Amino acid sequence: MDLPIIQSLHIGKEASLAGTNFLSAINKSRIEGKCLVTKIGLKNDEQADKINHGGLEKAIHQYAFENYNYWKEKLPECAILDNAGAFGENISSLGMDEHTVRIGDQYKLGTCILEVSQARQPCWKLNYRFNHAEMSEEVQNSLKTGWYYRVIKEGEIEEGNKFELISRPFPDYPLQRLLNLLYKDALNFKELELAIKIKPLADSWKKLFFKRIETKNIENWQNRLLGATNK
């Protein structure tokens, strides 16, 4: 069976978001050749909101190019879906998605080693990016969010590199299971307690799950999904 591959790599600079006064680096450009990967991501990639984006636990964002077919059916007039990078991903991949990738998976990629730390929590900037007021919510509901890596070993990657799985400590936890817990079966306390014990899961997710158990309530998603659209 063929291994998944990097279809394309993308980096972005801080700039105006879709002609607004908001800043974002979601509009990323494709790069060719070898790209240096550090603990905080791809060389020359930027994040405008360093509180909610980037950092050690969200160093690299990956999105399955196969998911684009789903979005093209829903948004047939959306031109940015003609090319990879529409979701602000650093890595556009072929051969893996939220069903097949597990939390804690470690992949040798180029000369790097990357570890899956969490799935993406879509935010309101997608609404502007796609000129669609409910895009962030639709991405959330679809569970086709993409995912993040922490960098275990720095190195270089390039288009065509294959993802070689070297460790899968939690085979029963595809990202789809965690996304379902995060957004659909949100007060399944047994599942929440189990998820908290997953060592490689990002601390922010563990804290969120712990708070749900403690309060018996789901956190308010409005600011994340619609925040700036209401300003």
N, C-alpha and C positions, 0 to 999 in steps of 0.2 A: 504494500500500500504506500502511495506517495505521501511524503511528509508535507504538512502545511508550509507555505512560503510567504515571505514578504512580497506583496505585489508592488507596493510603492511606499516611500517615506516622505514625511511632510513636516515642515517647521513653519512657525509664524512669528510675526512681530506685532507688538502692541500698536493698535490703530483704532480709528473710529469704527464702532460696530454698526454696520449697515446704514451709514450716514447719520447716525445719532451722536449725542454727546457722550455716550458710554464708550469705554475703552475695552478692547478685547484682543486676544491673539488667536481667535477661533478660525480666522481666515488664513489657512496655511497653504504654503506653496510646496509643490513637489520638488524634491532634490534628488540628484543622481550621484553615483559614486559612494565611497565609504563615508560613513558619518560617525563621529566620535560620540560614545555614550558614557556619560558620567553618572554619578549617584543621583543627580537631580534631573537627568533626562538627556535629550539630544542636544548636541552643541548648537548654539545660536537660536534655540527655540525659546520663546518668551511666554509669560503669563501675566496678564494685566491684573488679575485678582489673585494675589499670592496667598490669600487666606483660604480660599476654596479650591484653588487649582495649583498643580505642581507640588513640589516637595518630595521627600524621600518615599512616601507611600503612594504617591501619584506621579511618579517620575515620567512614565511613558503611557500614553493612551493608545489603545488598539481598537480597531473596528473591523468587523467581518465584511468584506466587500460583497459577499453573498446576500447580506441584508439589504443591499441597495435595491434589489428587485422588488422587495416588499414595499419600500418607500416610493419607488417609481409608480407602482400601481395606485398608491394612495394620493400621490402628488405628481400626476403626469406632466404638469406644466412647469415643474420646478427644475430650472436649468442647472443649478449647482449639483444636482444628483447625476449629471452626465459624467462626472469625474470623481475619483476617490478624494477624500479630504473634506467632504461636505460637513462632516460632524466634528471637525477639528481634531481628527485623529492624527497621531504621529505615524502609526503603522497601519496601513491597509493590508489585510491578509486574505489569503485564499486557503480554504481547507480546515478552518476552525471557527467555532462560534460559541455563543453562551450555553449551548447544550453540551458541547464537547470539552470545553475548558473547565477545569476544576480550581477551586480556591487553593492556593498553596502550590500549584503546579510550578515546577522550575524547568525552564527551557534554556538549552544552549542555542544561542542565536549569533551567528558570526563568531566573534571572539568574546562575546558577553555571556553572562548568565542572568536571566530575568526570572522574577517570582511574581505570580499573580497575587495581588494584595486585596483587590476589591473590584466590584463592578462600578460603573459610572452612575452617579445620581444626576440626571439631566436637570439643567437650570434654565431660567427665563431667557438667557442669551440665544438659545436655539429658536425662540419665537421670532426674534429679529433676523437671525441668520437665514431662516427659511421663509420669512415674511408670512408666517402662519401663527396666529395668536395662541394656538393650543399645541404647538409642536412639542414643547417640553413634556406636556402631559401625555401626548400620544406616544412619545418615545418611552416614557415610564411605563405606560400600560402595555406596550408591546413586549416589554422585557428584552428588547433588542438595543441595549444601552452601550455595548462595548465594555471594556475593562481596563484596569490599570496594573502596571508592574512597579515593583521596587527593584532596584538594580543590585544584584548580589555581587556581580563581578563586572567592572568597567571594561570597555573595549570598543570595537567597531562593528557596525552592521551596514548592510547595503541591500538594495533590491535583489530578489532572488534567493537570499539566505533562507535556509530551511530551519524550521522549529524542531529541534531534537529534544523530546521530553526526557529529562534525566531524573526527575523525582515527582511522585504523585502521592503525597502523604494522606490526602483526603479524597479517595476515589468516589465516595458517596456524595460529594458536594459539588456538583456542577454549578456554575454561576446561576443557571436558571432556577435552581432550588433556593439559593439565597435571595435572588431577585423576587421570587414568588413570596418569600417570607417578608421581604422588605416592603412590598407594595400590595400584595393580594391577601395573604394569610397572616396579616400583620400582628395579630394578637394570639398567635399560637405559642403559648408560653413554654411548652415542652421543646418546640423547635428553637425558640429564642435562647433558651438555656443551653441547648446543645451547641448552637452557633457561637455563643460567647466563648466556648472552650476551644475553638479552632485557633490555634496559635498564630498562623500566618495571616489571619483576617485582620484588616486594618483596625487600629484602636478606635477610630471614630465610629466604625460600625458597631464594635463591641459596646461602646458607651451608649450609642443609640438604642441598641437592643436591651441593655441593662435598664435604661430609663423606662422603656416600655413595660418591662416586668415590674419595676418599682411603682410606676404610676398607674398601670393598667390602662394606659391611654396611648393613642398614636399621636406623634408629633404633628404640628401644623406644617403642611407642605406649601402653603400659598406663597410665601415669600420666595421660596426656591423656584417654584414653577412659574409664578406670574409676577414676581416682585416688581421689576422695572416697568412692566406694562401698565402698572397702576400709578406710575409717577408722572 
